[in-house]
Each structure stands twice: as C-alpha cells, then as structure tokens.
C-alpha cells in the first residue's frame, strides 16, 4: 500500500505540473491596471465601480459587451512597441480593439465623468497590483471634440500633454501629476497609454472628464455723478448763482438818470440822512435864499 500511495502522489504531481507551470508563467503578466481617478470607463462600469456601475451608460456598455467588466485591469495588448495608431482601429480606442471590451466604445454623452479645471495640476490615480517599469502617456481630446461620435485618433493631438516614466507604485496605485491644457471646455476624453518596459504589454483606457465653461467678466461701467456730487458743484455752475438780469416788460421805461448807478438792494429805501441825497437838498435850499435876497435888494435900489 505505501508503494501505491507514493505512485498516486507522483502521478498527481505529474498531472498538475503543467497547470502550475502555466500559473507561474502567467504570474508576471498579472501587473494589470487602469485609472480610478479620473475614473476610467472600464473601472466605473465594473463590479468594483460602485454607484457609477448602475448608470445608463454602464448598463448599455455591459449589454453591448455581453458580459461584465470584472477584468477591468486587463485591457492590454502585447507587442505593440509604440505602434498604437497602427494597432488600435479608429472608433475602438477605448476597448483597445479587443472584443471583450467593445461596450466601452459606445458614443455617448452620459458616461460617468470627473470634473476638472482647465490649466490646473491634476494627479491621476492609476490602480495596479504589481510594480512595473514603463511610460505613461496622457492625451486629451482636441477643442471641439464631439462626444456623440466614436473616438478616433484624429480627435487626439499627435503628442501627449504629459509623459511620466517609471513612477513609484505606492498604496496600490501610481500617482501621475500633470498640468492640464488651459483651452478645454465641456466634455472630453482623457486617453491614457501605459507602455510597459518590463513586459511586452501596453494598456489603454478612456476617462471621461468635464471642464467648466470660462466665466465672462462684466465690462467696466463708467461712473455716473451722484446727487451729492451735483449738490457740491461750484456756485458758478448753478443757474441760480448767475448775475441777475432784468427781464424786459411792456411798462414804459423812464429816462436814465445822470447820477451814479443805484446799487441799493431793491427791498431797501434810502433815509433822509444817508447817501448822496441829503447834501443835494441842502445845497438847493441855500441857492434859493441867495436868489431871493438878491432880487429884494435890486428892487429897493430902483425905488430910490
């Protein structure tokens, strides 16, 4: 019996050896990953995506896919070697051209999205399981991108707006810092390519993002004079402060006097002992007395 047991044990080990070898060989290829912030379509619509997985866009993607996106970290193609545009067809950028992820290529305007600020510094969180070396390339769809149409390579600039080489894997994710373009508004796609250098694989992902419209500042208005300013205007600027003029009337006008102009206010009346009138009256009376006296003297001389 001991020989039989040893034989069965050896036989079982021989039978399982290829399986174990296969698992070991596949081990290094398990360095999968995808962006979780800004959330990628494949992660948002996976069983691990939380509330976004129940969105209308994710339900439609799963239906078109025919299965769930449980393998959200396995969207990869081997031996691309930088020939991304020659390998991945237009309209299939989000799936990488892989039939198992075709639901991600649906042209919709309601994919779960992340709000970003134009020109700001963004930190992408790219979840992964095993550290690997390689270069991340980040693209952002051009201004005027139409999310209602399938994504094509012509929707992306020829060069990425950021490249990050060999970042550290900490806390189960790579953290990629990059400055976003400042001229984007509305809905766009942040397209990420991770080309491994320690494996032959290249990973692809689409993250839907939304940029707010630029705020328009109101045009400056010219200041208007206030009532207080008007009240404090110089007296010469007010009609009431102008020199008084006498309005013409139909009443007859007396001949002008040879005396000096009267500057006495209208409401006042000169007194007998004031102004030039008193001397004139006294002088006139003296003249009358002189004339009377002279006439009387002449009359007396004639009678003699």
Secondary structure, 3 states (H helix, E strand, C coil): CHHHHHHHHHHHHHHHHHHHHHHHHHHHHHCCEEEEECEEHHHHCCCCCHHHHHCHHHHHHHHHHCCCCCCCCCCEEECCCCCHHHHCCCCCCCCCCCHHHHHHHCCCCCCCEEEECCCCEEEEEEEECCCCCEEEEEEEECCCCCCCCCCCHHHECCCCCEEEECCCEECCEEEEEEECCCCCCEEEEEEEEEEECCCCEEEEEEEEEEECCCCCCCCCCCCCCCHHHHHCCCHHHCHHHCCCCCCCCCCCCCCCCCCCCCCCCCCCCCCCCCCCHHHHHHHHHHHHHHHHHHHHHHHHHHHC
